[in-house]
Amino acid sequence: MAFLDTTYKRKSAVLTAIIATLVVLFLFLFGLKYYDPPLEFGIAVNFGTSDDGSGDIQPTEELMPMEEQAAVAEENVQESVQETAEKESVSEEVATQDNEEALAVQKKKEAKLKLDADNKAKLEKEKAEKAKRDAAEKTKKEQEAKKQQLDALMGGLNSKGKATGGEGDGKVAGDKGKPTGDPNETGYYVGGGDGNYRLGNRKALSKPQPDKGCNEEALVFVSIYVDRSGKVISARPGEKGSTSTSACLLQSAKEAALKTTFDPDDSASARQPGMIIYVFSFN
């Protein structure tokens, strides 16, 4: 620009701009103030309709005569007293009703708790009786099943079937034989006969009977090993087929098995396996 063509002009322009900016800021910060709305001048006077008065409530209209104010005040007092009396009456009635309802609810709750306790005790008693009956029934069924199994393994000595008559070469009533046998066969393998001493073709020469002092009914299968001379060198009672695991029965069967002897066989194995079946019965 032509008016800033010299260094002095440019410096003067910058200085002028700075001074103008400072003046504007000064006027903005420290200039004259004005109020919106403008301040009012004079003395403020309270609103009123008489030269004298008292109280803390500022009326907004002209007051009524003092006689009428007194009548209104008395009427307001009477209404206030009546309302207070009505409220107290209602409160007493509500309180009475609440007490009666609370008492009724409490009695109902106590009766329900007592009934629940009685029902619970009854259910527990019935449950205990049912458990006792179930246990007795289970024991009875187990005893019956054990007896039936024993009867079947013993050849029906205690059979409770519907057939009549009997057959066999013994001295007591019954049908001698095995449940799995053939009715047309004439051989019998029941009780302590040779059929219960199983060692291939070798026969038992000595058959000591186990001690009967255990006072139990059961079958005990004893696995044995016999040497060539016929002596039982090993016995293990309680093999598959046994109907009891009584220590008394197992020990008695083992002792009897170890005393058993078979006929000698030089061609047999040095430890020939076999089986002895002992029948324990009250009879």
GULOGU-758284 format. One record per residue: x, y, z of N, C-alpha, C, O in turn; residue number from 1. Coordinates in steps of 0.1 Angstrom, whole numbers. Each point is the difference from the previous one (the first is absolute). Layout:
N
ATOM    n_c1    n_c2    n_c3   ca_c1   ca_c2   ca_c3    c_c1    c_c2    c_c3    o_c1    o_c2    o_c3   pos
ATOM       X       Y       Z       X       Y       Z       X       Y       Z       X       Y       Z   NUM
...
! end
This chain:
283
ATOM    n_c1    n_c2    n_c3   ca_c1   ca_c2   ca_c3    c_c1    c_c2    c_c3    o_c1    o_c2    o_c3   pos
ATOM       8     -12       0      -8      12       0       9      12       0      11       0       5     1
ATOM     -17      11     -11       9      13      -1       2       6      13      10       6       2     2
ATOM     -21      -6       7       2       7      12       9      -8      10       3       6      11     3
ATOM       1     -18     -14       9      -8       9      13      -3      -8       6     -10       1     4
ATOM      -2      20      -9      11      -3      -9      14       3       7      10      -4      -6     5
ATOM     -11       9      18      13       2       7       0      -7      13     -11      -4       5     6
ATOM      22       2       1       2      -7      13      -7       8      11      -6      -5       9     7
ATOM       7      18     -10      -6       9      11     -15      -1       0      -6       0      10     8
ATOM       1       0     -22     -15      -1      -1      -5     -13       5     -10      -1       7     9
ATOM      17     -10     -10      -5     -13       5       1       0      15      -9      -6       6    10
ATOM      20      10       0       1       0      14     -11       9       7      -5      -4      10    11
ATOM       2      15     -17     -10       9       6     -14      -7      -1      -8       1      10    12
ATOM       5      -8     -20     -12      -7      -2      -2     -11      11     -10      -1       6    13
ATOM      21      -7      -3      -1     -10      10      -2       6      14      -8      -4       7    14
ATOM      15      15      -4      -1       7      13     -14       5       1      -6      -1      11    15
ATOM       0       7     -21     -13       5       1     -10     -11       2     -10       2       8    16
ATOM      11     -13     -14      -9     -11       2       1      -5      14     -10      -3       6    17
ATOM      22       2       0       1      -5      14      -6      10       9      -7      -4      10    18
ATOM       9      17     -12      -6      10       9     -15      -1       0      -7       1      10    19
ATOM       1      -2     -23     -15      -1      -1      -5     -12       7     -11       1       6    20
ATOM      18     -12      -7      -5     -13       7       0       2      15      -9      -4       7    21
ATOM      19      11      -2       1       2      15     -11       9       4      -6      -2      11    22
ATOM       3      12     -19     -11      10       4     -14      -8       0      -7       2      10    23
ATOM       5     -10     -19     -13      -8      -1      -1      -9      13     -10       0       6    24
ATOM      21      -7      -3       0      -9      12      -3       9      13      -7      -5       8    25
ATOM      13      16      -7      -1       8      12     -15       5       1      -6      -1      11    26
ATOM       0       5     -22     -14       4       0      -9     -11       4     -10       1       7    27
ATOM      13     -13     -12      -8     -12       2       1      -4      15     -10      -4       6    28
ATOM      22       5       0       1      -4      14      -3      10      10      -6      -3      10    29
ATOM       9      15     -13      -1      11      10      -9      11      -4       0      11       6    30
ATOM      -8     -13     -16      -9      10      -5     -12       2       9      -1      -6      11    31
ATOM      -9      15     -15     -12       3       7      -9     -12       1      -1      -8     -10    32
ATOM      -6       6      21     -10     -11       2     -14       6      -1      -2      11       3    33
ATOM      -8     -20      -6     -14       4       0      -8     -12       5       5     -12       0    34
ATOM     -17      15       5      -8     -10       7     -13      -3      -8      -5      10      -6    35
ATOM       1     -22       5     -12      -4      -7      -8      -9       9       4     -12       1    36
ATOM     -15      16       5      -6      13      -2       8      11       8       7      -3       8    37
ATOM     -10      15     -12       8      11       7      -4       1      15     -11      -5       4    38
ATOM      20      10       4      -3       2      14     -11      10       3      -1      10      -7    39
ATOM      -7     -13      17     -11       9       4       5       9      11       7      -5       9    40
ATOM     -12      17      -8       4       9      10     -12       3       9     -11       1      -6    41
ATOM      12       0      19     -11       3       9       0     -10      12       9      -7       1    42
ATOM     -20       8       7      -1      -9      12     -11     -10      -3     -11       4      -3    43
ATOM      13     -17       5     -10     -10      -2      -9       0      12       5       0      12    44
ATOM     -19      -1     -14     -10       0      11      -8     -13      -1      -3      -4     -11    45
ATOM       0      -3      22      -7     -12       1     -15       2      -4      -5      11       3    46
ATOM      -1     -21     -10     -14       1      -3      -8      -1      12       3      -8       9    47
ATOM     -14      16      -8      -9       0      12     -13       8      -3       0       8     -10    48
ATOM     -10     -10      18     -13       7      -2      -4       8      13     -11       5       0    49
ATOM      21      -4      10      -4       7      12      13       7       5      11      -3      -4    50
ATOM     -13      12      14      11       7       5       8      -8      11      11       3       3    51
ATOM     -17     -13       2       6      -8      11      -3     -15      -3     -10      -3      -7    52
ATOM      18      -6      12      -2     -14      -2      10      -9       8      10       6       4    53
ATOM     -12     -19      -4      10      -9       7      -2     -14      -6     -10      -3      -7    54
ATOM      21      -5       9      -1     -14      -5      11      -3     -10       8       9      -4    55
ATOM      -7     -22       0      11      -4      -9      -6      -4     -14       8      -3      -9    56
ATOM     -21       4       7      -6      -5     -12      -3      13      -8      -8       8       4    57
ATOM      13      -7     -16      -3      12      -9     -12      -3      -8      -1      -8      -9    58
ATOM     -10      16      12     -12      -1      -9       2       5     -13       8       9      -2    59
ATOM     -15     -14      -8       1       5     -14     -12       8      -4      -1       6     -11    60
ATOM      -9      -5      20     -12       8      -2      -4       8      12       7      -2      11    61
ATOM     -17      10     -12      -4       8      12      -6      -9      11      -8      -9      -3    62
ATOM      12      12      15      -5      -8      11     -14       2       3      -6      11      -2    63
ATOM      -1     -22       7     -14       1       5       0       6      14      10       0       6    64
ATOM     -22       5      -1      -1       5      13       5     -10      11      -1     -12      -2    65
ATOM       6      17      13       5      -8      11     -10     -10       5       3     -11       4    66
ATOM     -16      15      -3     -11      -8       5      -1     -13      -9      -1     -11       5    67
ATOM       1      14     -17      -2     -12     -10      13      -9       1      -2     -12      -1    68
ATOM      14      18       2      12      -8       2      -1      -9      12       4     -11      -1    69
ATOM     -10      17      12      -1      -8      13      -9     -12      -3       3     -11       5    70
ATOM     -14      13     -11     -10     -10      -3       6     -11      -9      -2     -12       3    71
ATOM       9      16     -13       6      -9      -9      11      -9       7       1     -12      -2    72
ATOM       7      19      11      10      -7       8      -6     -10       9       5     -11       1    73
ATOM     -16      14       6      -7      -9       9      -5     -12      -8       1     -12       4    74
ATOM      -7      15     -15      -5     -11      -9      11      -9      -4      -2     -13      -1    75
ATOM      13      18      -3      12      -8      -4       5      -9      11       4     -11      -2    76
ATOM      -4      17      15       4      -8      11      -9     -11       3       4     -12       2    77
ATOM     -18      14      -3      -9     -11       2       1     -11     -11       0     -12       3    78
ATOM       2      17     -15       2     -10     -11      13      -8       3       0     -12      -3    79
ATOM      11      18       7      12      -7       3      -1     -10      11       5     -11      -1    80
ATOM     -13      16      12      -2     -10      11      -8     -12      -4       3     -11       3    81
ATOM     -13      14     -12      -9     -11      -4       8     -10      -9      -1     -12       1    82
ATOM       9      18     -10       8      -9      -9      10      -8       8       3     -12      -3    83
ATOM       3      18      14      10      -7       8      -7     -12       7       5     -11       1    84
ATOM     -17      14       4      -8     -10       7      -3     -12      -9       1     -12       3    85
ATOM      -6      16     -16      -3     -11      -9      12      -8      -4      -1     -12      -1    86
ATOM      13      19      -1      12      -7      -3       4     -10      11       4     -11      -3    87
ATOM      -5      16      15       3      -9      12      -9     -12       0       4     -11       3    88
ATOM     -17      13      -5     -10     -11       0       3     -10     -11       0     -12       3    89
ATOM       3      17     -15       3      -9     -11      13      -7       3       1     -12      -3    90
ATOM       9      19       9      13      -7       3      -2     -11      11       5     -11      -2    91
ATOM     -14      14      12      -3     -10      10      -7     -12      -6       3     -12       3    92
ATOM     -12      15     -12      -8     -11      -6       9      -9      -9       0     -12       0    93
ATOM       9      19      -8       9      -7      -8      10      -8       8       3     -12      -4    94
ATOM       2      18      15       9      -7       9      -7     -13       6       6     -11       0    95
ATOM     -19      13       4      -7     -12       5      -2     -11     -10       3     -11       2    96
ATOM      -7      16     -14      -1     -10     -11      13      -7      -3       1     -12      -3    97
ATOM      10      20       2      13      -6      -3       4     -10      11       5     -10      -3    98
ATOM      -8      13      16       4      -9      11      -8     -13      -2       5     -11       2    99
ATOM     -18      13      -5      -9     -12      -1       5      -9     -12       1     -12       1   100
ATOM       2      19     -12       4      -7     -12      14      -7       3       2     -11      -5   101
ATOM       7      18      11      13      -5       3      -1     -12       9       6     -10      -1   102
ATOM     -15      11      12      -3     -12       9      -5     -12      -8       4     -11       2   103
ATOM     -14      14     -11      -6     -11      -8      10      -6      -9       1     -13      -1   104
ATOM       8      21      -5      10      -5      -9      10      -9       8       5     -10      -4   105
ATOM      -1      15      16       9      -7       9      -5     -14       4       6     -10      -1   106
ATOM     -19      10       5      -7     -12       3       0     -10     -11       2     -12       1   107
ATOM      -6      18     -13       0      -9     -12      14      -5      -3       1     -12      -4   108
ATOM       9      20       5      14      -5      -3       4     -11      10       6     -10      -4   109
ATOM      -9      12      17       3     -10      10      -7     -13      -3       5     -11       2   110
ATOM     -18      12      -6      -8     -12      -3       6      -7     -12       1     -13       0   111
ATOM       4      20     -10       6      -6     -12      13      -6       4       3     -11      -5   112
ATOM       5      17      13      13      -6       4      -2     -13       8       7      -9      -2   113
ATOM     -17       9      11      -3     -12       8      -5     -11     -10       4     -12       2   114
ATOM     -13      16     -11      -4     -10     -10      11      -6      -8       1     -12      -3   115
ATOM       8      21      -2      12      -4      -8       8     -10       8       5     -10      -5   116
ATOM      -3      14      18       9      -9       9      -6     -13       2       6     -11      -1   117
ATOM     -20      11       3      -7     -13       2       1      -9     -13       3     -12       0   118
ATOM      -5      19     -12       1      -7     -12      14      -6      -3       2     -11      -5   119
ATOM       8      19       9      14      -4      -2       3     -12       9       6     -10      -5   120
ATOM     -10      11      17       2     -11       9      -7     -13      -5       5     -11       1   121
ATOM     -17      13      -6      -8     -12      -5       7      -6     -12       1     -12      -1   122
ATOM       4      21      -8       7      -5     -12      13      -7       4       3     -11      -6   123
ATOM       4      16      15      12      -6       4      -2     -14       7       7      -9      -3   124
ATOM     -18       9      11      -4     -13       6      -4     -10     -11       5     -12       1   125
ATOM     -13      16     -10      -4      -9     -11      12      -5      -9       1     -11      -4   126
ATOM       8      21       2      12      -3      -8       9     -11       8       5      -9      -6   127
ATOM      -4      11      19       8      -9       8      -6     -14       0       6     -10      -1   128
ATOM     -20      10       3      -7     -13       0       1      -7     -14       2     -12      -1   129
ATOM      -3      20     -10       2      -6     -13      14      -5      -3       1     -11      -5   130
ATOM       9      18      10      14      -5      -1       2     -13       7       7      -9      -4   131
ATOM     -13       9      16       1     -13       8      -7     -11      -7       5     -11       0   132
ATOM     -17      13      -5      -7     -10      -8       8      -5     -12       1     -12      -3   133
ATOM       4      22      -4       8      -3     -12      12      -8       3       4     -10      -7   134
ATOM       3      13      18      12      -7       5      -4     -15       3       7      -9      -3   135
ATOM     -18       8      11      -4     -13       4      -4      -9     -13       3     -11      -1   136
ATOM     -10      18      -8      -4      -7     -12      12      -4      -9       1     -11      -5   137
ATOM       9      20       5      12      -3      -8       8     -12       7       4      -9      -7   138
ATOM      -3       9      20       6     -11       7      -7     -13      -2       6     -10      -3   139
ATOM     -19      11       3      -8     -12      -2       2      -6     -14       2     -12      -2   140
ATOM      -2      21      -8       2      -4     -14      14      -6      -2       2     -10      -7   141
ATOM       8      16      13      14      -5      -1       1     -14       6       6      -8      -5   142
ATOM     -13       7      17       1     -14       6      -7     -10      -8       4     -11      -1   143
ATOM     -16      15      -5      -7      -9      -8       8      -4     -13       1     -12      -4   144
ATOM       5      22      -2       8      -2     -12      12      -9       3       4      -9      -7   145
ATOM       3      11      19      11      -8       4      -5     -14       3       7     -10      -4   146
ATOM     -18       8      10      -5     -13       3      -4      -8     -13       3     -12      -1   147
ATOM      -9      20      -9      -3      -6     -12      12      -5      -8       1     -10      -6   148
ATOM      10      19       6      12      -4      -6       6     -12       7       5      -9      -7   149
ATOM      -5       9      20       6     -11       7      -8     -13      -3       6     -11      -1   150
ATOM     -19      12       1      -9     -11      -3       3      -6     -14       1     -12      -2   151
ATOM       1      22      -8       3      -5     -13      13      -7      -1       2     -11      -6   152
ATOM       9      17      13      13      -7       0       0     -13       8       8      -8      -3   153
ATOM     -16       7      13      -1     -12       8      -9     -10      -6      -2     -11       6   154
ATOM      -3      13     -17      -9     -10      -7     -14       0       5      -7      -9      -2   155
ATOM       3      20       7     -14       1       4      -4      -6      13     -11      -5       2   156
ATOM      21       4       8      -3      -7      13     -10       8       7      -8      -5       8   157
ATOM       7      18     -10     -10       9       7     -10       6     -10      -5      11       2   158
ATOM       3     -19     -13      -9       6     -10     -14       2       5      -5      -7       8   159
ATOM      -1      18     -14     -13       4       3      -9       0     -12      -9       8      -2   160
ATOM      12     -17      -8      -8      -1     -12     -14      -6       2      -4      -2      12   161
ATOM      -3       0     -23     -14      -5       1      -1     -14      -3     -11      -6       2   162
ATOM      22      -1      -6      -1     -14      -4      -1      -9      13       4       5      10   163
ATOM      -9     -17     -12      -1      -9      11       8     -13      -3       4      -2     -11   164
ATOM      -2      -6      22       8     -13      -2      14       3       3       4       9       6   165
ATOM       5     -18     -11      14       1       2       7     -12      -7      -6      -9      -5   166
ATOM      19      10       4       8     -10      -7      14       1       5       6      11       2   167
ATOM       0     -23       0      14       0       4       3     -13       8      -9      -8       3   168
ATOM      22       7       1       4     -12       7       3       3      14       7      -8       7   169
ATOM     -10      20      -2       2       4      14     -10      -5      10      -9      -8      -4   170
ATOM      10      13      16      -9      -4      11     -10      11       4      -8      -2       9   171
ATOM       9      14     -15      -9      11       3      -8       3     -12       3      -3     -12   172
ATOM     -15      10      14      -9       4     -11       7      10      -8       7       9       5   173
ATOM     -10      -9     -19       6      10      -9       2      -6     -13      -2     -12      -3   174
ATOM       7      20      -6       3      -4     -14      15       2      -2       5      11      -3   175
ATOM       2     -22       4      15       0       0       5       3     -14      -5      -6     -10   176
ATOM      15      15       9       6       3     -13       3      15      -1       2       6      10   177
ATOM       0      -1     -22       3      14      -2     -10       7      -9      -6      -7      -8   178
ATOM       3      20      10     -10       7      -8       4       0     -15      -9       0      -8   179
ATOM      22      -2       5       4       0     -14       1     -14      -5       5      -2     -12   180
ATOM      -8      -8      20       2     -14      -5     -11      -5      -9     -10       8      -3   181
ATOM      11     -20      -2      -9      -7      -9      -9      -9       8       5      -8       8   182
ATOM     -18       9      -8      -9      -9       7       2     -14      -3      -4      -9       8   183
ATOM       9       6     -20       2     -14      -4      13      -7       5       2     -12      -1   184
ATOM       7      21       6      12      -5       6      -2      -7      13      -9       3       7   185
ATOM      18     -13      -4      -1      -8      12      10       4      10       0      -5      12   186
ATOM      10      13     -15      11       3       9      -4      13       8      -7       8      -4   187
ATOM      13      -8      17      -3      11       9      13       6       4      10      -7       4   188
ATOM      -9      21      -4      12       7       5      -4      11       8       0      12      -4   189
ATOM      -5     -15      16      -5      10      10       7      -1      13       5     -11       3   190
ATOM      -4      22       4       6       0      13      15      -3       0       7       6      -8   191
ATOM      -3     -15      17      15      -2       1       4     -12      -8      11      -6       4   192
ATOM     -18       2     -14       4     -12      -8      12       3      -9       6      11       1   193
ATOM      -2     -20      -9      12       1      -8      -1      12     -10      10       5      -4   194
ATOM     -22      -1       1      -2      11      -9       5      13       5       3       9      -8   195
ATOM       0      -8      21       5      12       6      15       0       1       6      10       5   196
ATOM       0     -21      -9      15      -1       1       5      -2     -14      -1     -11      -6   197
ATOM       5      22       0       3       0     -15      15       1      -2       6      11       2   198
ATOM       0     -22      -7      14       0      -3       2     -10     -12       7     -10       1   199
ATOM     -12      14     -12       0      -9     -12      -5     -13       2     -12      -1       5   200
ATOM      19     -10      -8      -4     -14       3       4      -5      13      -3     -12       3   201
ATOM       9      20       5       5      -5      13     -11       1      10      -7      10       1   202
ATOM       6     -20       8     -11      -1      10       6       5      13      11      -2       3   203
ATOM     -20       7       5       4       4      14      -1     -12       9     -10      -7       0   204
ATOM      22       5       7       1     -12       9      -5       4      14      -6      -8       7   205
ATOM      10      20      -2      -3       5      13      -8      13      -2       5       9      -6   206
ATOM     -17      -8      13      -8      11      -2      -4       6      14     -12      -1       4   207
ATOM      21       7       3      -3       7      13     -11      11      -2       1       8     -10   208
ATOM     -11      -8      19     -10      10      -2       4      12       8       6      -1      11   209
ATOM     -10      13     -16       4      12       8      -8       2      13     -11      -7       1   210
ATOM      16      15       7      -7       2      13     -13       7      -2      -1      10      -8   211
ATOM     -10     -15      14     -13       5      -1      -4      11      10     -11       4       1   212
ATOM      21       1       6      -3       9      11      -3      14      -4      -3       9       8   213
ATOM       4      -6     -21      -2      14      -5     -15       4       0      -4      11       0   214
ATOM      -5     -22       1     -14       3       1      -5       9     -12      -8       9       3   215
ATOM      12     -13     -15      -5       8     -12      -3     -10     -11       6     -12       0   216
ATOM     -14      16     -10      -3      -8     -12       7       7     -12      -2      11      -2   217
ATOM      10     -19      -5       7       6     -11       7     -11      -8       2     -11       5   218
ATOM       2      14     -17       9      -8      -8      14       7      -1       0      12      -2   219
ATOM      10     -20       4      14       6      -1       8      -8     -10       2     -12       2   220
ATOM       3      18     -12       8      -6     -10      15       2       3       4      12       3   221
ATOM       3     -22      -2      14       0       4       9      -5     -12      -1     -11      -4   222
ATOM      10      20      -1       9      -5     -11      12      -6       7       5       5      10   223
ATOM      -1     -16     -15      11      -8       6      11      -3     -11      -3       0     -12   224
ATOM      15      -4      17      11      -5      -7       4     -13       7       3       0      12   225
ATOM      -2     -11     -20       3     -13       5      13      -5      -6       2       1     -13   226
ATOM       7      -7      21      12      -6      -6      -2     -14      -5     -12      -5       1   227
ATOM      22      -2      -6      -2     -13      -6      -4     -11      11      -6      -9      -4   228
ATOM      10      12      16      -3     -10      11     -14       1       4      -5      -9       7   229
ATOM      -2      19     -11     -15       2       4      -2      10      11     -11       1       5   230
ATOM      22       5       0      -1       9      11      -4      14      -5       6       5     -10   231
ATOM     -15       2      17      -4      14      -3      11       9       5       2       1      12   232
ATOM       5       6     -21      11       8       5      -4      15       0       8       8       5   233
ATOM     -19      -4     -10      -5      14       0     -15       0      -1      -6      -8      -7   234
ATOM       0      17      15     -15       2       0      -3      14       1       5       7       9   235
ATOM     -14      -2     -17      -5      14       0     -15       0       0      -6      -2     -11   236
ATOM      -1       5      22     -14       0       1      -6      13      -5       7      10      -2   237
ATOM     -20     -10      -1      -7      12      -4       0       3     -15      -2      11      -5   238
ATOM       4     -22      -3       1       2     -15     -14       3      -6     -10      -1       8   239
ATOM       9       4     -20     -12       3      -7     -10     -11       2       3     -12      -3   240
ATOM     -15      15       7     -11     -10       3      -3       0      14     -10      -5       4   241
ATOM      19      10       5      -2       0      14     -11      10       3      -2      10      -6   242
ATOM      -7     -14      16     -11       9       3       2       8      13      -9       6       5   243
ATOM      21      -7       1       3       7      12      15       4       1       8      -8      -6   244
ATOM      -5      18      12      14       4       2       3       0      15      10       7       5   245
ATOM     -18     -14       3       3      -1      14      13      -6       3       4     -10      -5   246
ATOM       4      17      14      13      -4       3       0     -14       7       9      -8      -2   247
ATOM     -19       5      10      -2     -12       7      -1     -12     -10       6     -10       1   248
ATOM     -15      12     -11      -3     -10     -10      13      -2      -9       4     -12      -3   249
ATOM       2      23      -1      12      -1      -9      11      -8       7       7      -8      -6   250
ATOM      -4      12      19      11      -7       7      -3     -15       2       8      -8      -1   251
ATOM     -21       5       5      -4     -14       2       2      -8     -13       4     -11       1   252
ATOM      -9      17     -12       2      -7     -13      14      -2      -4       4     -11      -5   253
ATOM       4      21       8      15      -1      -4       6     -12       8       8      -8      -5   254
ATOM     -10       8      18       6     -10       9      -5     -14      -5       9     -10       0   255
ATOM     -22       8      -3      -4     -13      -5       6      -4     -13       4     -11      -2   256
ATOM      -2      21      -7       6      -3     -13      14      -4       1       4      -9      -7   257
ATOM       4      15      16      14      -4       2       2     -14       6      10      -6      -2   258
ATOM     -21       1       8       1     -13       6      -5     -11     -10       1     -12       3   259
ATOM      -7      16     -14      -5      -9     -10      12      -7      -8      10       7      -3   260
ATOM     -12     -20       0      10      -7      -8      -7      -6     -12     -11      -5       1   261
ATOM      18       4     -12      -4      -6     -12       9     -12      -4      10      -2       6   262
ATOM     -15      -7     -15       8     -11      -4      12       5      -7       0      10      -8   263
ATOM      12     -17      10      12       4      -7       0      -2     -15      -7      -9      -5   264
ATOM      15      17      -1       1      -1     -15      14       6      -4       2      12       0   265
ATOM       7     -22      -4      13       4      -3       1       8     -13      10       7      -3   266
ATOM     -20      -9      -6       0       7     -13      -7      14       1       0       7     -10   267
ATOM      -5      -3      22      -7      12       1      10      12       2      12      -3       2   268
ATOM     -16      15      -3       8      12       1       5       0      15      -7      -4       9   269
ATOM      18      11      -7       5       1      14      -9       9       8      -1      -1      12   270
ATOM      -6      10     -19     -10       9       7     -13      -1      -9      -3       9      -8   271
ATOM      -5     -19      10     -12      -2      -8     -11       8       7      -3      -1      12   272
ATOM      -4      10     -20     -11       9       6     -13      -8       1      -2      -9      -8   273
ATOM      -6      13      18     -13      -7       2      -9       9       8       3      12       2   274
ATOM     -14     -17       2     -10       7       7      -8      -9       9      -3     -11      -3   275
ATOM       0      17      15      -8      -7      10     -11       9       4       2      12       2   276
ATOM     -15     -17      -2     -11       8       4      -6      -5      13      -3     -12       1   277
ATOM       2      21       9      -5      -4      13     -14       6       2      -2      12      -4   278
ATOM      -7     -20       9     -14       5       2      -2       1      15       1     -10       7   279
ATOM      -3      23      -3      -2       2      15     -15       2       1      -7       8      -6   280
ATOM       1     -16      15     -15       0       2      -3      -3      14       7      -7       7   281
ATOM     -18      13      -2      -4      -3      14      -4     -14       2       0      -5      11   282
ATOM      -4      -2     -22      -4     -14       1      12      -9      -2      -2     -13       0   283
! end
